[in-house]
Amino acid sequence: MAGVCTECHLGGFVGQGVTPRTSGQIVSYLEKTLVALKTGERANNPSMTAQLVSFSEADLEATARYLAGIHVNK
């Protein structure tokens, strides 16, 4: 996962330009956003929807917790 994600979100998931920083965000926000992207409720990023389509609920929760736990000084 990380290799594909860091293509846009960069190393440390710090984001760039219009690509948001995901590291250090609140777990509940990340979970809600990942679910919305997976289901197409948030349809502004078809690439993210395609990446998340195979993720289970547990995968989404684990991803959110992982990202929330990263603290990178930008």
C-alpha positions in Angstrom: 0.0 0.0 0.0 2.6 2.6 1.1 4.3 2.6 -2.3 1.2 3.5 -4.2 0.0 6.0 -1.5 3.3 7.9 -1.3 3.3 8.5 -5.1 0.8 11.3 -4.3 0.9 11.8 -0.6 4.7 11.7 -0.5 7.0 10.0 2.0 5.7 10.5 5.5 2.2 11.1 4.0 2.8 14.9 4.2 0.9 15.7 1.0 1.7 18.2 -1.7 -0.3 20.8 -3.5 -4.0 19.7 -3.6 -3.1 16.2 -2.2 -3.8 16.4 1.6 -1.5 15.5 4.4 -2.8 12.3 6.0 -0.2 11.8 8.6 -1.1 12.8 12.1 -4.8 13.4 11.4 -7.5 12.3 13.7 -8.4 8.6 13.4 -12.2 9.1 13.1 -11.7 11.8 10.4 -9.4 9.4 8.4 -11.8 6.5 8.8 -14.8 8.5 7.7 -12.9 9.9 4.7 -11.5 6.5 3.6 -15.0 5.0 3.8 -16.5 7.9 1.8 -13.8 7.5 -0.8 -14.2 3.7 -1.0 -18.0 3.9 -1.4 -17.9 6.8 -3.9 -19.8 9.0 -1.5 -16.8 11.3 -1.9 -16.4 11.1 -5.6 -13.7 13.8 -6.1 -10.9 11.2 -6.4 -11.6 8.2 -8.6 -8.0 7.0 -8.1 -8.5 6.7 -4.3 -11.8 4.9 -4.9 -10.0 2.4 -7.1 -7.2 1.9 -4.6 -9.6 1.3 -1.7 -12.2 -0.9 -3.4 -10.6 -4.1 -2.1 -10.1 -2.8 1.5 -12.2 -4.4 4.2 -13.6 -2.4 7.1 -10.7 -3.7 9.2 -8.2 -2.6 6.5 -9.7 0.9 6.5 -9.6 1.1 10.3 -6.0 -0.2 10.4 -5.0 2.3 7.7 -6.6 5.2 9.6 -4.8 4.2 12.8 -1.5 3.8 11.0 -1.7 7.2 9.3 -2.9 8.9 12.5 0.2 7.6 14.3 2.7 9.1 11.9 4.2 12.3 13.1 6.4 14.1 10.6 7.9 17.5 10.9 7.4 19.2 7.6 
